[in-house]
């Protein structure tokens, strides 16, 4: 029995192709920016902790955690954009 792929033909198929490519591109860029920001935040936090010792540890840890939070948030946004581009709910 042949599969019915009528939803992915014509204008709908073209729209899905374009939005999928755009969603994957924007999602990839968002994820990259989040990863870079997260790594930078953790690096700055480690530097502050290393330079100031125990006195600066709370500030260094807070900056590192902020970087990780930004990274996780950007990852969630990227996944949502990719899903939207693929017309997933």
C-alpha positions in Angstrom: 0.0 0.0 0.0 1.6 3.3 -1.0 2.2 6.0 1.6 0.3 9.2 1.3 2.8 12.0 1.2 0.4 14.6 -0.1 1.2 16.9 2.9 4.8 17.3 1.7 4.2 18.1 -2.0 3.6 21.3 -3.9 3.5 24.6 -2.0 3.4 22.9 1.4 6.5 20.8 0.6 8.4 23.9 -0.5 7.4 25.8 2.5 8.5 23.0 4.8 11.8 22.8 3.0 12.5 26.5 3.4 11.3 26.8 7.0 13.3 23.7 7.9 16.5 25.0 6.4 16.0 28.4 8.1 15.0 26.9 11.4 18.1 24.6 11.4 20.4 27.5 10.5 19.0 29.9 13.2 18.9 27.1 15.7 22.5 26.2 15.0 23.7 29.8 15.3 21.7 30.2 18.6 23.3 27.0 20.0 26.8 28.2 19.0 26.3 31.6 20.5 25.0 30.0 23.7 27.9 27.5 23.9 30.5 30.3 23.4 28.8 32.5 26.0 28.6 29.7 28.5 32.2 28.7 28.0 33.3 32.4 28.3 31.2 32.9 31.5 32.7 29.8 33.1 36.2 30.8 32.1 35.8 34.3 33.5 34.3 32.8 36.7 37.3 30.4 37.1 39.7 33.3 36.5 38.1 35.4 39.2 38.2 32.5 41.6 41.8 31.7 40.8 42.9 35.3 41.1 41.1 36.2 44.3 41.0 32.8 46.1 38.3 32.1 48.5 37.3 35.7 48.8 36.2 35.9 45.2 34.9 32.3 44.9 31.2 33.3 45.4 31.4 35.9 42.6 33.4 33.5 40.3 30.9 30.7 40.9 28.0 33.1 40.2 29.4 34.2 36.9 30.2 30.6 35.9 26.6 29.6 36.8 25.2 32.5 34.8 27.2 31.4 31.8 25.9 27.9 32.1 22.3 29.2 32.5 22.7 31.3 29.3 24.0 28.3 27.5 21.2 26.1 28.6 18.6 28.7 27.7 20.1 29.2 24.2 20.0 25.5 23.7 16.3 25.3 24.6 15.6 28.2 22.2 17.6 26.6 19.4 15.7 23.3 19.8 12.4 25.2 19.7 13.4 27.1 16.6 14.5 23.9 14.9 11.2 22.2 15.8 9.2 25.1 14.6 11.1 25.1 11.3 10.2 21.4 10.9 6.6 22.1 11.7 6.7 20.0 14.9 4.5 20.8 17.9 
